[in-house]
Amino acid sequence: MRTGAAASGTRRRARLREPSIMPGFGLTLGFTIAYLSLIVLIPLSALFVRTAMGGWHEFIEVAFSRRAVASYRLTFGASLVAASVNMVFGLIIAWVLVRYRFPGKRLASAIVDLPFALPTAVAGIALTALYANTGWIGRYLDPLGIEVAYKPLGIIVALTFIGLPFVVRSVEPVLADLGSDVEEAASSLGASRWQTFRLVILPAILPALFTGFALALARAIGEYGSVIFIAGNMPFQTEISPLLIVTQLEQFDYAGATGIAVVMLVVSFLLLALINLIQHWSRTRLAG
Amino acid sequence: MALFASPRRRAIGGPPWIRAVLILVALAFLALFLVLPLVAVFREALRDGIGAYLEAIKDPDAVSAIKLTLLTAAIAVPLNIVFGVSAAWAITKFDFKGKNLLITLIDLPFSVSPVVSGLIYVLLFGAQGWLGPWLETHDIQIIFAVPGIVLATIFVTFPFVARELIPLMAEQGRDDEEAALSLGASGWQTFWRVTVPNIRWGLLYGVLLCNARAMGEFGAVSVVSGHIRGETNTMPLHVEILYNEYNFAASFAVASLLALLALVTLVLKSALEWRYGYHGSNTGH
C-alpha cells in the first residue's frame, strides 16, 4: 500500500524506502546489488584502479601512442560513417514498415533484428566471403576498382550490418505513435509533402533518430567479432582499437591493453550519458 | 497501387511512385546487408557437399565446442534470469532511493566493448591479475578455462532479462500482487501464481535474446578462452580457428549451426510479437 503523498513526503527523507505490504525487498535488492557488484562493478573498477596504479604519465604514453591514436581514428571514423548510413536507411526502413502495406512486410520486419541474433563471428566471415574479390558482391566491385574486404570500407560495411536495427527499432514506435492527423492538417493548410516531412515529421522523430544513431555508434565503437575478419588488421591502417587491445594482451602488454580499454570505456560512458540526455530532452520537450 | 495503398494515410504517403521507390530502397538495403550474408553462410557451408558438411559438424573438436557452448548458456542464462526477475521485483514493487542509478548500472554491460568485458576478468583472475597468485596456489584456474568463459558470458548477457522485465512490470503495477497478498497468499504463492503468469511473455522474450547472445558471444569469450581446441573452444571460437586455418567449408558448417540458432530465435521472437501482441522494450542489443 502506498501511503498518502503528504505523509510519504516527510517520511521519505528518513527512510530508505516507503512502507509496503509487498514482501521480498531485502532479498531481491540484496541479491541484485551483490550480483551486480560481483559481476559488473568490481571487475570494471579493476580496470580503472589498475590504470591509476600505473600513473598518469604511463597512461598517456600507452593510451595515446601513435598506433593507438591511429586505431581510435579508424574506429571512431568508421563507426561514425556506419551510424550515419544507418540513420538514413534505418529511417527509410522504419518509415516503410510503419506507413506502407506490402507483401512480405512481416518477413522484412523480422529480418531487421538479424544482427541482434546472428553471432558476430558468423556475420564477419559471411561478409568477408561476400566482399572478397571472388565473392558474390566483391567480384562486381573489383572491376570498378572498389576494394571492400581488408580495407577500411570493409570495416564500415561490417559496422553498418551491426548497427542497422538500433535506428529502425528506435524510430519505429515514435513514427507509429505520430498520428497522420498532424500531417493531414499540414497538407490541408497547403504544405508540400517535403515541407510536411521537414517541418512536421522530422522534428517529432528527431530525438528517436539521434538515440538510434548514438546506440548504433556506441555498439560500432566496441564491435570486434564482425570486423576482424573483413578488416585487414594492419597496424596504422586497418587495425581497430578492440583488436589492438587483444593484440597487446597476447603480448602480455597489460598496461597498453588497459590504457586503450579505459579510453574506449570513457567514450562509451560519454555516449551513454548523451543518450540519456537526448531522452530527457525529448521527454521534457514533449511534456512542455 | 492498391497493393501499396494505405487509405488512412493518403495525405502523406504521397503518389504511388514515391511509395514504390521507398519500399524498393528499404527492401534492397535489407536484402543486400542482411539477407545476402545469411544466404552466404549456408551456401559456403554446403560448398563441398552435404557429406563434407556433416563430417565437419561431427568432428570431435566441433562436438566439444558445441557442448561447451551449450554448457555455458545453461549456466549463464538461468543465473541472469534469477538476477533479472529479482532486480525487476525490487525496482518495480518498491520505491527507494537510488533506483534510477541502479537501472543505469544494470544497463552498463551493454555499453562496454566485448573485448573490454573479457579484459576486466583477465585483470582480476589472470596469472598477472590481482587474484592470480592466490588462485595459482590453490590450483584454481579461471582464465583460459571454462569458469572464465562462463563469467565473460554472464557479463555480456547481464542486462537482457532485467531490461525486458523492468518496463513491463512497472507498467503492470502492484495491484494484482497486493490483492493476492491481502487475500492471504504468501509471498512465494503470489510470485508464482500472480507475477509469473503476468510476465511470462516478456520473460520468454528476454530469455530468447539472452540465450542467442550467450551462445554467440565472440569477443569477450575470445579474450578469456585461450583457444585450447577440444577444451576451451566455444562454437564461435571454433569458427574462427577453422577460418584462420583456411578450412572454410568446415568453418561455415559450424557457423551455419549458429545461423540456424539465430533464425530460430527470430522466428520465436516474431511469433511472440504477432501472436501475443508482445513488443520488446529492447531498442537494441
Interface residues (C-beta under 8 A of the other chain):
Chain A: M1 R2 L16 R17 E18 S20 I21 M22 P23 G24 F25 L27 T28 L29 F31 T32 I33 Y35 L36 I39 V40 L41 I42 P43 L44 A46 L47 R50 F89 I92 I93 W95 V96 L97 R99 Y100 R101 F102 P103 G104 R106 A108 S109 A110 I111 V112 D113 L114 P115 F116 A117 L118 P119 T120 A121 V122 A123 I125 A126 L127 A129 L130 G135 W136 I137 V157 T160 F161 L164 P165 F166 R169 S170 S180 E183 E184 S187 S188 R193 T196 F197 I201 T211 G212 L215 A218 R219 I221 G222 E223 Y224 G225 F229 P242 L243 I245 V246 L249 F252 Y254 A257 T258 A261 M264 L265 S268 F269 L271 L272 N276
Chain B: L3 F4 A5 S6 R8 R9 A11 I12 G13 G14 I18 R19 L22 I23 V25 A26 L27 F29 L30 L32 F33 L34 V35 L36 P37 L38 A40 V41 E44 V82 F83 S86 A87 W89 A90 I91 K93 F94 D95 F96 K97 L102 T104 L105 I106 D107 L108 P109 S111 V112 S113 P114 V115 V116 L119 I120 Y121 V122 L123 L124 Q128 W130 L151 I154 F155 F158 R174 E177 E178 L181 S182 G187 T190 F191 L209 A212 M215 G216 E217 F218 G219 S222 V223 M235 P236 L237 V239 E240 Y243 F248 S251 F252 A255 L258 A259 L261 A262 L263 T265 L266 V267 K269 S270 W274 N282 T283 G284 H285
